Amino acid sequence: MKIVVTQQNINKGLRGSCSSDPVSLAMKEAGLCSPWVSPAHISWRSKSKDYTVPTPDEVLVFIKGFDNNVSVEPFEFELEEA
């Protein structure tokens, strides 16, 4: 599933939050429930099933930059259901 993190997600995202950061907001917009993004893993619920996958490198770089108040750009990534 392609997750698109938009400038609007970045503007509304909360630094230091695992559930209201720009990536989580983009996951919610993609229809995923209860997204949780951390440096180690990404979790969510879809179709009454829980998923957890390792955080992709591009997401890790983004959230570290965002949380440290570094200018970040919109991006997209593939989220594989494991």
Biopython code that builds the backbone (N, CA, C, O; Angstrom):
import numpy as np
from Bio.PDB.StructureBuilder import StructureBuilder

atoms = [
    (1, "MET", "N", (0.843, -1.172, 0.000)),
    (1, "MET", "CA", (0.000, 0.000, 0.000)),
    (1, "MET", "C", (0.891, 1.238, 0.000)),
    (1, "MET", "O", (1.830, 1.343, 0.788)),
    (2, "LYS", "N", (0.581, 2.166, -0.892)),
    (2, "LYS", "CA", (1.354, 3.404, -0.961)),
    (2, "LYS", "C", (0.802, 4.393, 0.067)),
    (2, "LYS", "O", (-0.401, 4.648, 0.121)),
    (3, "ILE", "N", (1.701, 4.941, 0.874)),
    (3, "ILE", "CA", (1.368, 5.971, 1.846)),
    (3, "ILE", "C", (1.998, 7.271, 1.353)),
    (3, "ILE", "O", (3.202, 7.330, 1.101)),
    (4, "VAL", "N", (1.180, 8.306, 1.217)),
    (4, "VAL", "CA", (1.640, 9.603, 0.723)),
    (4, "VAL", "C", (1.582, 10.611, 1.871)),
    (4, "VAL", "O", (0.505, 10.940, 2.369)),
    (5, "VAL", "N", (2.738, 11.089, 2.278)),
    (5, "VAL", "CA", (2.838, 12.099, 3.331)),
    (5, "VAL", "C", (2.869, 13.461, 2.641)),
    (5, "VAL", "O", (3.830, 13.792, 1.947)),
    (6, "THR", "N", (1.816, 14.241, 2.838)),
    (6, "THR", "CA", (1.661, 15.524, 2.154)),
    (6, "THR", "C", (2.174, 16.687, 3.016)),
    (6, "THR", "O", (2.482, 16.522, 4.197)),
    (7, "GLN", "N", (2.254, 17.843, 2.397)),
    (7, "GLN", "CA", (2.627, 19.042, 3.153)),
    (7, "GLN", "C", (1.587, 19.327, 4.231)),
    (7, "GLN", "O", (1.931, 19.805, 5.312)),
    (8, "GLN", "N", (0.332, 19.041, 3.949)),
    (8, "GLN", "CA", (-0.722, 19.232, 4.951)),
    (8, "GLN", "C", (-0.489, 18.325, 6.164)),
    (8, "GLN", "O", (-0.682, 18.752, 7.302)),
    (9, "ASN", "N", (-0.071, 17.062, 5.920)),
    (9, "ASN", "CA", (0.250, 16.166, 7.030)),
    (9, "ASN", "C", (1.401, 16.734, 7.852)),
    (9, "ASN", "O", (1.376, 16.688, 9.082)),
    (10, "ILE", "N", (2.408, 17.269, 7.167)),
    (10, "ILE", "CA", (3.564, 17.841, 7.856)),
    (10, "ILE", "C", (3.126, 19.040, 8.698)),
    (10, "ILE", "O", (3.548, 19.183, 9.845)),
    (11, "ASN", "N", (2.281, 19.896, 8.130)),
    (11, "ASN", "CA", (1.823, 21.089, 8.849)),
    (11, "ASN", "C", (0.995, 20.731, 10.078)),
    (11, "ASN", "O", (1.079, 21.420, 11.095)),
    (12, "LYS", "N", (0.201, 19.672, 10.002)),
    (12, "LYS", "CA", (-0.676, 19.283, 11.107)),
    (12, "LYS", "C", (-0.013, 18.330, 12.098)),
    (12, "LYS", "O", (-0.518, 18.144, 13.205)),
    (13, "GLY", "N", (1.115, 17.723, 11.713)),
    (13, "GLY", "CA", (1.767, 16.727, 12.555)),
    (13, "GLY", "C", (2.329, 17.303, 13.843)),
    (13, "GLY", "O", (2.692, 18.477, 13.914)),
    (14, "LEU", "N", (2.392, 16.458, 14.850)),
    (14, "LEU", "CA", (2.936, 16.850, 16.151)),
    (14, "LEU", "C", (4.304, 16.201, 16.358)),
    (14, "LEU", "O", (4.451, 14.985, 16.239)),
    (15, "ARG", "N", (5.288, 17.021, 16.665)),
    (15, "ARG", "CA", (6.635, 16.499, 16.927)),
    (15, "ARG", "C", (6.621, 15.641, 18.184)),
    (15, "ARG", "O", (5.967, 15.975, 19.172)),
    (16, "GLY", "N", (7.351, 14.528, 18.134)),
    (16, "GLY", "CA", (7.479, 13.653, 19.294)),
    (16, "GLY", "C", (6.284, 12.747, 19.527)),
    (16, "GLY", "O", (6.254, 12.019, 20.519)),
    (17, "SER", "N", (5.298, 12.772, 18.637)),
    (17, "SER", "CA", (4.118, 11.927, 18.790)),
    (17, "SER", "C", (4.243, 10.697, 17.901)),
    (17, "SER", "O", (4.668, 10.794, 16.750)),
    (18, "CYS", "N", (3.873, 9.553, 18.435)),
    (18, "CYS", "CA", (3.899, 8.317, 17.645)),
    (18, "CYS", "C", (2.572, 8.065, 16.930)),
    (18, "CYS", "O", (2.484, 7.185, 16.074)),
    (19, "SER", "N", (1.537, 8.840, 17.280)),
    (19, "SER", "CA", (0.223, 8.603, 16.671)),
    (19, "SER", "C", (-0.376, 9.831, 15.994)),
    (19, "SER", "O", (-1.430, 9.740, 15.365)),
    (20, "SER", "N", (0.292, 10.982, 16.119)),
    (20, "SER", "CA", (-0.195, 12.203, 15.464)),
    (20, "SER", "C", (0.904, 12.884, 14.661)),
    (20, "SER", "O", (0.806, 14.072, 14.351)),
    (21, "ASP", "N", (1.934, 12.145, 14.330)),
    (21, "ASP", "CA", (3.006, 12.657, 13.482)),
    (21, "ASP", "C", (2.516, 12.649, 12.025)),
    (21, "ASP", "O", (1.471, 12.060, 11.749)),
    (22, "PRO", "N", (3.227, 13.276, 11.094)),
    (22, "PRO", "CA", (2.769, 13.322, 9.708)),
    (22, "PRO", "C", (2.568, 11.940, 9.068)),
    (22, "PRO", "O", (1.633, 11.757, 8.289)),
    (23, "VAL", "N", (3.422, 10.978, 9.384)),
    (23, "VAL", "CA", (3.286, 9.640, 8.797)),
    (23, "VAL", "C", (2.015, 8.973, 9.303)),
    (23, "VAL", "O", (1.284, 8.366, 8.520)),
    (24, "SER", "N", (1.742, 9.074, 10.590)),
    (24, "SER", "CA", (0.506, 8.502, 11.139)),
    (24, "SER", "C", (-0.722, 9.166, 10.522)),
    (24, "SER", "O", (-1.700, 8.488, 10.205)),
    (25, "LEU", "N", (-0.677, 10.481, 10.351)),
    (25, "LEU", "CA", (-1.806, 11.181, 9.743)),
    (25, "LEU", "C", (-2.034, 10.690, 8.311)),
    (25, "LEU", "O", (-3.176, 10.495, 7.894)),
    (26, "ALA", "N", (-0.954, 10.492, 7.566)),
    (26, "ALA", "CA", (-1.072, 9.984, 6.198)),
    (26, "ALA", "C", (-1.634, 8.558, 6.190)),
    (26, "ALA", "O", (-2.426, 8.205, 5.316)),
    (27, "MET", "N", (-1.231, 7.756, 7.145)),
    (27, "MET", "CA", (-1.749, 6.384, 7.233)),
    (27, "MET", "C", (-3.249, 6.395, 7.521)),
    (27, "MET", "O", (-3.999, 5.592, 6.966)),
    (28, "LYS", "N", (-3.684, 7.314, 8.398)),
    (28, "LYS", "CA", (-5.123, 7.445, 8.681)),
    (28, "LYS", "C", (-5.877, 7.834, 7.419)),
    (28, "LYS", "O", (-6.951, 7.296, 7.146)),
    (29, "GLU", "N", (-5.324, 8.766, 6.647)),
    (29, "GLU", "CA", (-5.959, 9.184, 5.397)),
    (29, "GLU", "C", (-6.049, 8.035, 4.397)),
    (29, "GLU", "O", (-6.944, 8.008, 3.552)),
    (30, "ALA", "N", (-5.118, 7.088, 4.497)),
    (30, "ALA", "CA", (-5.125, 5.924, 3.603)),
    (30, "ALA", "C", (-6.097, 4.844, 4.079)),
    (30, "ALA", "O", (-6.235, 3.802, 3.438)),
    (31, "GLY", "N", (-6.769, 5.094, 5.207)),
    (31, "GLY", "CA", (-7.780, 4.165, 5.695)),
    (31, "GLY", "C", (-7.317, 3.182, 6.745)),
    (31, "GLY", "O", (-8.045, 2.252, 7.090)),
    (32, "LEU", "N", (-6.105, 3.377, 7.262)),
    (32, "LEU", "CA", (-5.596, 2.472, 8.287)),
    (32, "LEU", "C", (-5.971, 2.997, 9.668)),
    (32, "LEU", "O", (-5.954, 4.205, 9.907)),
    (33, "CYS", "N", (-6.304, 2.098, 10.561)),
    (33, "CYS", "CA", (-6.730, 2.468, 11.910)),
    (33, "CYS", "C", (-5.571, 2.349, 12.892)),
    (33, "CYS", "O", (-4.686, 1.507, 12.735)),
    (34, "SER", "N", (-5.593, 3.192, 13.888)),
    (34, "SER", "CA", (-4.649, 3.161, 15.011)),
    (34, "SER", "C", (-3.188, 3.090, 14.589)),
    (34, "SER", "O", (-2.449, 2.253, 15.106)),
    (35, "PRO", "N", (-2.744, 3.950, 13.655)),
    (35, "PRO", "CA", (-1.329, 3.899, 13.273)),
    (35, "PRO", "C", (-0.431, 4.338, 14.419)),
    (35, "PRO", "O", (-0.787, 5.213, 15.210)),
    (36, "TRP", "N", (0.728, 3.720, 14.492)),
    (36, "TRP", "CA", (1.734, 4.014, 15.516)),
    (36, "TRP", "C", (3.090, 3.937, 14.830)),
    (36, "TRP", "O", (3.467, 2.888, 14.308)),
    (37, "VAL", "N", (3.820, 5.042, 14.831)),
    (37, "VAL", "CA", (5.103, 5.111, 14.130)),
    (37, "VAL", "C", (6.200, 5.385, 15.140)),
    (37, "VAL", "O", (6.160, 6.386, 15.856)),
    (38, "SER", "N", (7.175, 4.501, 15.197)),
    (38, "SER", "CA", (8.329, 4.680, 16.075)),
    (38, "SER", "C", (9.592, 4.399, 15.271)),
    (38, "SER", "O", (9.506, 3.887, 14.155)),
    (39, "PRO", "N", (10.755, 4.722, 15.813)),
    (39, "PRO", "CA", (11.984, 4.412, 15.083)),
    (39, "PRO", "C", (12.167, 2.915, 14.811)),
    (39, "PRO", "O", (12.825, 2.541, 13.841)),
    (40, "ALA", "N", (11.601, 2.073, 15.645)),
    (40, "ALA", "CA", (11.780, 0.630, 15.490)),
    (40, "ALA", "C", (10.739, -0.024, 14.583)),
    (40, "ALA", "O", (11.067, -0.905, 13.789)),
    (41, "HIS", "N", (9.474, 0.414, 14.704)),
    (41, "HIS", "CA", (8.429, -0.250, 13.935)),
    (41, "HIS", "C", (7.230, 0.656, 13.672)),
    (41, "HIS", "O", (7.048, 1.693, 14.311)),
    (42, "ILE", "N", (6.426, 0.226, 12.712)),
    (42, "ILE", "CA", (5.158, 0.872, 12.385)),
    (42, "ILE", "C", (4.077, -0.166, 12.633)),
    (42, "ILE", "O", (4.187, -1.311, 12.194)),
    (43, "SER", "N", (3.027, 0.246, 13.343)),
    (43, "SER", "CA", (1.907, -0.657, 13.626)),
    (43, "SER", "C", (0.612, 0.001, 13.174)),
    (43, "SER", "O", (0.514, 1.227, 13.125)),
    (44, "TRP", "N", (-0.376, -0.814, 12.846)),
    (44, "TRP", "CA", (-1.696, -0.327, 12.473)),
    (44, "TRP", "C", (-2.692, -1.475, 12.497)),
    (44, "TRP", "O", (-2.317, -2.641, 12.620)),
    (45, "ARG", "N", (-3.959, -1.126, 12.379)),
    (45, "ARG", "CA", (-5.037, -2.110, 12.325)),
    (45, "ARG", "C", (-5.752, -1.933, 10.993)),
    (45, "ARG", "O", (-6.040, -0.814, 10.568)),
    (46, "SER", "N", (-6.031, -3.051, 10.349)),
    (46, "SER", "CA", (-6.758, -3.041, 9.084)),
    (46, "SER", "C", (-7.585, -4.309, 8.987)),
    (46, "SER", "O", (-7.076, -5.414, 9.178)),
    (47, "LYS", "N", (-8.859, -4.142, 8.689)),
    (47, "LYS", "CA", (-9.761, -5.283, 8.532)),
    (47, "LYS", "C", (-9.705, -6.217, 9.736)),
    (47, "LYS", "O", (-9.592, -7.433, 9.584)),
    (48, "SER", "N", (-9.786, -5.639, 10.929)),
    (48, "SER", "CA", (-9.806, -6.374, 12.205)),
    (48, "SER", "C", (-8.545, -7.181, 12.466)),
    (48, "SER", "O", (-8.577, -8.149, 13.225)),
    (49, "LYS", "N", (-7.444, -6.798, 11.850)),
    (49, "LYS", "CA", (-6.176, -7.484, 12.072)),
    (49, "LYS", "C", (-5.106, -6.449, 12.391)),
    (49, "LYS", "O", (-5.075, -5.369, 11.800)),
    (50, "ASP", "N", (-4.225, -6.789, 13.336)),
    (50, "ASP", "CA", (-3.120, -5.902, 13.702)),
    (50, "ASP", "C", (-1.881, -6.261, 12.895)),
    (50, "ASP", "O", (-1.590, -7.434, 12.662)),
    (51, "TYR", "N", (-1.154, -5.222, 12.470)),
    (51, "TYR", "CA", (0.071, -5.404, 11.702)),
    (51, "TYR", "C", (1.198, -4.625, 12.361)),
    (51, "TYR", "O", (0.974, -3.557, 12.931)),
    (52, "THR", "N", (2.403, -5.160, 12.282)),
    (52, "THR", "CA", (3.613, -4.475, 12.728)),
    (52, "THR", "C", (4.733, -4.840, 11.770)),
    (52, "THR", "O", (4.963, -6.014, 11.483)),
    (53, "VAL", "N", (5.426, -3.821, 11.279)),
    (53, "VAL", "CA", (6.556, -4.032, 10.378)),
    (53, "VAL", "C", (7.705, -3.137, 10.830)),
    (53, "VAL", "O", (7.468, -2.122, 11.487)),
    (54, "PRO", "N", (8.939, -3.490, 10.494)),
    (54, "PRO", "CA", (10.067, -2.597, 10.799)),
    (54, "PRO", "C", (9.883, -1.258, 10.076)),
    (54, "PRO", "O", (9.375, -1.217, 8.955)),
    (55, "THR", "N", (10.288, -0.189, 10.709)),
    (55, "THR", "CA", (10.179, 1.130, 10.095)),
    (55, "THR", "C", (11.120, 1.219, 8.898)),
    (55, "THR", "O", (12.325, 1.009, 9.042)),
    (56, "PRO", "N", (10.577, 1.532, 7.704)),
    (56, "PRO", "CA", (11.445, 1.689, 6.521)),
    (56, "PRO", "C", (12.452, 2.819, 6.738)),
    (56, "PRO", "O", (12.172, 3.788, 7.443)),
    (57, "ASP", "N", (13.623, 2.680, 6.124)),
    (57, "ASP", "CA", (14.691, 3.671, 6.297)),
    (57, "ASP", "C", (14.241, 5.086, 5.959)),
    (57, "ASP", "O", (14.563, 6.023, 6.691)),
    (58, "GLU", "N", (13.494, 5.262, 4.852)),
    (58, "GLU", "CA", (13.085, 6.609, 4.457)),
    (58, "GLU", "C", (12.124, 7.229, 5.479)),
    (58, "GLU", "O", (12.118, 8.446, 5.664)),
    (59, "VAL", "N", (11.323, 6.404, 6.133)),
    (59, "VAL", "CA", (10.421, 6.898, 7.175)),
    (59, "VAL", "C", (11.226, 7.286, 8.416)),
    (59, "VAL", "O", (10.956, 8.310, 9.043)),
    (60, "LEU", "N", (12.199, 6.474, 8.759)),
    (60, "LEU", "CA", (13.042, 6.764, 9.917)),
    (60, "LEU", "C", (13.773, 8.091, 9.742)),
    (60, "LEU", "O", (13.809, 8.904, 10.665)),
    (61, "VAL", "N", (14.349, 8.312, 8.577)),
    (61, "VAL", "CA", (15.045, 9.575, 8.303)),
    (61, "VAL", "C", (14.062, 10.741, 8.412)),
    (61, "VAL", "O", (14.389, 11.778, 8.989)),
    (62, "PHE", "N", (12.868, 10.574, 7.861)),
    (62, "PHE", "CA", (11.855, 11.626, 7.908)),
    (62, "PHE", "C", (11.455, 11.953, 9.350)),
    (62, "PHE", "O", (11.472, 13.118, 9.747)),
    (63, "ILE", "N", (11.096, 10.934, 10.132)),
    (63, "ILE", "CA", (10.597, 11.226, 11.482)),
    (63, "ILE", "C", (11.697, 11.785, 12.382)),
    (63, "ILE", "O", (11.425, 12.623, 13.241)),
    (64, "LYS", "N", (12.928, 11.333, 12.195)),
    (64, "LYS", "CA", (14.027, 11.901, 12.976)),
    (64, "LYS", "C", (14.207, 13.380, 12.635)),
    (64, "LYS", "O", (14.391, 14.209, 13.526)),
    (65, "GLY", "N", (14.154, 13.704, 11.348)),
    (65, "GLY", "CA", (14.266, 15.100, 10.943)),
    (65, "GLY", "C", (13.107, 15.931, 11.461)),
    (65, "GLY", "O", (13.306, 17.012, 12.016)),
    (66, "PHE", "N", (11.891, 15.422, 11.279)),
    (66, "PHE", "CA", (10.699, 16.137, 11.730)),
    (66, "PHE", "C", (10.745, 16.387, 13.229)),
    (66, "PHE", "O", (10.509, 17.508, 13.680)),
    (67, "ASP", "N", (11.047, 15.345, 14.008)),
    (67, "ASP", "CA", (11.083, 15.484, 15.466)),
    (67, "ASP", "C", (12.174, 16.436, 15.945)),
    (67, "ASP", "O", (12.064, 17.015, 17.025)),
    (68, "ASN", "N", (13.232, 16.600, 15.141)),
    (68, "ASN", "CA", (14.329, 17.492, 15.512)),
    (68, "ASN", "C", (14.219, 18.863, 14.858)),
    (68, "ASN", "O", (15.190, 19.618, 14.810)),
    (69, "ASN", "N", (13.024, 19.179, 14.353)),
    (69, "ASN", "CA", (12.721, 20.487, 13.780)),
    (69, "ASN", "C", (13.581, 20.815, 12.561)),
    (69, "ASN", "O", (13.895, 21.979, 12.311)),
    (70, "VAL", "N", (13.958, 19.785, 11.807)),
    (70, "VAL", "CA", (14.670, 19.964, 10.547)),
    (70, "VAL", "C", (13.616, 20.076, 9.452)),
    (70, "VAL", "O", (12.593, 19.395, 9.517)),
    (71, "SER", "N", (13.840, 20.903, 8.468)),
    (71, "SER", "CA", (12.892, 21.053, 7.360)),
    (71, "SER", "C", (12.771, 19.719, 6.614)),
    (71, "SER", "O", (13.778, 19.150, 6.192)),
    (72, "VAL", "N", (11.544, 19.225, 6.453)),
    (72, "VAL", "CA", (11.293, 17.966, 5.745)),
    (72, "VAL", "C", (10.343, 18.222, 4.582)),
    (72, "VAL", "O", (9.589, 19.195, 4.585)),
    (73, "GLU", "N", (10.387, 17.354, 3.604)),
    (73, "GLU", "CA", (9.579, 17.484, 2.396)),
    (73, "GLU", "C", (8.546, 16.359, 2.336)),
    (73, "GLU", "O", (8.757, 15.294, 2.917)),
    (74, "PRO", "N", (7.434, 16.587, 1.639)),
    (74, "PRO", "CA", (6.483, 15.495, 1.407)),
    (74, "PRO", "C", (7.186, 14.325, 0.705)),
    (74, "PRO", "O", (8.125, 14.522, -0.068)),
    (75, "PHE", "N", (6.719, 13.124, 0.987)),
    (75, "PHE", "CA", (7.294, 11.934, 0.360)),
    (75, "PHE", "C", (6.261, 10.816, 0.389)),
    (75, "PHE", "O", (5.196, 10.958, 0.990)),
    (76, "GLU", "N", (6.578, 9.723, -0.252)),
    (76, "GLU", "CA", (5.706, 8.563, -0.226)),
    (76, "GLU", "C", (6.551, 7.320, -0.045)),
    (76, "GLU", "O", (7.741, 7.301, -0.360)),
    (77, "PHE", "N", (5.905, 6.275, 0.473)),
    (77, "PHE", "CA", (6.602, 5.003, 0.688)),
    (77, "PHE", "C", (5.600, 3.870, 0.599)),
    (77, "PHE", "O", (4.393, 4.079, 0.716)),
    (78, "GLU", "N", (6.112, 2.675, 0.393)),
    (78, "GLU", "CA", (5.284, 1.480, 0.356)),
    (78, "GLU", "C", (5.243, 0.858, 1.728)),
    (78, "GLU", "O", (6.279, 0.645, 2.358)),
    (79, "LEU", "N", (4.041, 0.567, 2.188)),
    (79, "LEU", "CA", (3.841, -0.103, 3.467)),
    (79, "LEU", "C", (3.386, -1.517, 3.166)),
    (79, "LEU", "O", (2.285, -1.733, 2.662)),
    (80, "GLU", "N", (4.232, -2.464, 3.475)),
    (80, "GLU", "CA", (3.931, -3.879, 3.214)),
    (80, "GLU", "C", (3.266, -4.508, 4.410)),
    (80, "GLU", "O", (3.779, -4.417, 5.526)),
    (81, "GLU", "N", (2.132, -5.144, 4.200)),
    (81, "GLU", "CA", (1.479, -5.865, 5.286)),
    (81, "GLU", "C", (2.235, -7.162, 5.519)),
    (81, "GLU", "O", (2.382, -7.978, 4.609)),
    (82, "ALA", "N", (2.715, -7.347, 6.746)),
    (82, "ALA", "CA", (3.514, -8.540, 7.052)),
    (82, "ALA", "C", (2.664, -9.557, 7.788)),
    (82, "ALA", "O", (3.152, -10.633, 8.137)),
]
sb = StructureBuilder()
sb.init_structure("model")
sb.init_model(0)
sb.init_chain("A")
sb.init_seg("    ")
for serial, (resi, resn, name, xyz) in enumerate(atoms, 1):
    if name == "N":
        sb.init_residue(resn, " ", resi, " ")
    sb.init_atom(name, np.array(xyz, "f"), 0.0, 1.0, " ", f" {name:<3s}", serial, name[0])
structure = sb.get_structure()
